[in-house]
Amino acid sequence: MENTIENAKIHQVDGQLKAVTANVFDHKEISEKKFDMVYWDFPWFGQHTEPGTQLEKLMRSIIDPGYQNFRRYLSQAREVLKKLGRIFVLFSFDLGGKELFDRVVKETGWSYKIFFSYERQQIEVSIVEFF
């Protein structure tokens, strides 16, 4: 979170940003509010880990077992978005599980498109927008 705040200061948007650490949308600063945009750099790893696997807090920052938190993110997103709000994630179709990603997107009633792709340390990474 400190990195987010520092980046906001560098880009002179710190007065327009409120950064919180939350378990998806479970945080007092988020509940019952509506947002223009929601973005999450979710842990791509975990597609081969059984949902419900208990992990330490640090491990949860890099592994999302069975993409269960990604599912919660998409399932709850409509509740926090304004009418014309937009929702994004950062994802690597090279490293993450595309089949599981696609299944979660479909089961939660969304579709998606690649908004932007770039290479990060020789791995293609995409900003994905949901509709």
C-alpha positions as CSV (number, residue, x, y, z in Angstrom):
1,M,0.0,0.0,0.0
2,E,2.9,2.3,0.7
3,N,4.0,2.0,-2.9
4,T,0.6,3.0,-4.1
5,I,0.6,6.1,-2.0
6,E,4.2,7.0,-3.1
7,N,3.2,6.6,-6.7
8,A,0.2,8.8,-6.3
9,K,2.4,11.5,-4.8
10,I,4.9,11.2,-7.7
11,H,2.0,11.6,-10.2
12,Q,0.4,14.4,-8.1
13,V,-2.9,12.5,-7.7
14,D,-2.5,11.7,-4.0
15,G,-5.4,14.0,-3.1
16,Q,-7.7,12.0,-5.4
17,L,-6.7,8.6,-4.0
18,K,-7.6,6.5,-1.0
19,A,-5.6,3.3,-0.7
20,V,-6.6,0.6,1.7
21,T,-5.5,-3.0,2.3
22,A,-8.6,-5.2,2.2
23,N,-9.8,-8.8,1.7
24,V,-11.3,-8.1,-1.7
25,F,-14.1,-5.6,-0.8
26,D,-14.3,-6.3,2.9
27,H,-13.1,-3.0,4.4
28,K,-15.0,-0.2,6.2
29,E,-13.6,2.4,3.7
30,I,-15.2,0.4,0.8
31,S,-18.5,-1.0,2.1
32,E,-21.5,0.9,0.9
33,K,-19.5,3.1,-1.5
34,K,-19.6,3.3,-5.3
35,F,-16.6,3.7,-7.4
36,D,-15.8,5.0,-11.0
37,M,-13.1,2.4,-11.4
38,V,-11.8,-0.6,-9.5
39,Y,-8.4,-2.2,-10.3
40,W,-6.7,-5.3,-8.7
41,D,-3.3,-6.8,-9.4
42,F,-4.5,-10.2,-8.1
43,P,-2.3,-13.2,-7.5
44,W,-2.2,-15.2,-10.7
45,F,-0.7,-18.2,-9.1
46,G,-3.0,-20.7,-7.4
47,Q,-4.8,-22.1,-10.3
48,H,-3.5,-25.6,-9.3
49,T,-4.2,-25.1,-5.5
50,E,-7.4,-26.4,-4.1
51,P,-10.0,-23.7,-3.1
52,G,-10.2,-23.3,0.6
53,T,-6.5,-24.0,1.2
54,Q,-5.4,-22.0,4.2
55,L,-2.4,-19.9,3.6
56,E,-0.4,-17.4,5.7
57,K,-1.0,-13.7,4.9
58,L,2.2,-13.3,2.9
59,M,1.4,-16.4,0.8
60,R,-2.1,-15.1,0.1
61,S,-0.5,-12.1,-1.6
62,I,1.0,-14.3,-4.3
63,I,-1.3,-17.3,-4.4
64,D,-5.1,-17.3,-4.8
65,P,-6.1,-21.0,-4.3
66,G,-8.5,-22.0,-7.1
67,Y,-8.9,-18.2,-7.9
68,Q,-11.4,-18.0,-5.0
69,N,-10.7,-14.4,-4.2
70,F,-10.8,-13.5,-7.9
71,R,-14.3,-15.1,-7.9
72,R,-15.3,-13.0,-4.9
73,Y,-13.9,-9.9,-6.7
74,L,-16.0,-10.4,-9.8
75,S,-19.1,-11.6,-7.8
76,Q,-19.1,-8.4,-5.6
77,A,-17.9,-5.9,-8.1
78,R,-21.3,-4.8,-9.3
79,E,-22.2,-3.8,-5.8
80,V,-19.3,-1.3,-5.6
81,L,-19.3,0.1,-9.1
82,K,-21.2,3.2,-10.2
83,K,-23.6,2.8,-13.1
84,L,-20.8,3.6,-15.6
85,G,-18.0,2.2,-13.4
86,R,-15.2,0.1,-14.9
87,I,-13.4,-2.9,-13.4
88,F,-10.0,-4.2,-14.3
89,V,-7.4,-6.7,-13.2
90,L,-3.8,-7.3,-14.1
91,F,-3.2,-10.8,-15.3
92,S,-0.7,-12.9,-17.2
93,F,-2.2,-15.5,-19.5
94,D,1.4,-16.9,-19.8
95,L,1.7,-17.7,-16.0
96,G,-1.9,-17.7,-14.8
97,G,-4.5,-20.3,-15.5
98,K,-6.4,-19.1,-18.6
99,E,-8.9,-21.9,-18.4
100,L,-9.8,-21.2,-14.8
101,F,-9.8,-17.5,-15.4
102,D,-12.3,-17.9,-18.2
103,R,-14.5,-20.2,-16.2
104,V,-14.6,-17.8,-13.2
105,V,-15.4,-14.9,-15.5
106,K,-18.2,-16.8,-17.2
107,E,-19.6,-18.2,-13.9
108,T,-19.8,-14.7,-12.4
109,G,-21.6,-13.3,-15.4
110,W,-18.9,-11.2,-16.9
111,S,-17.1,-11.0,-20.2
112,Y,-13.7,-9.4,-20.8
113,K,-11.4,-7.9,-23.3
114,I,-7.7,-7.1,-23.1
115,F,-7.4,-3.4,-22.5
116,F,-3.6,-3.2,-22.8
117,S,-0.7,-5.7,-22.8
118,Y,3.0,-5.2,-22.1
119,E,6.0,-7.2,-21.2
120,R,7.2,-7.4,-17.6
121,Q,10.5,-9.3,-17.1
122,Q,10.0,-11.3,-20.3
123,I,6.4,-12.2,-19.4
124,E,3.4,-10.8,-21.2
125,V,1.1,-9.1,-18.8
126,S,-2.4,-7.8,-19.6
127,I,-4.7,-5.2,-18.1
128,V,-8.1,-6.9,-18.5
129,E,-11.4,-5.0,-18.4
130,F,-14.7,-6.7,-17.6
131,F,-18.1,-6.0,-19.0
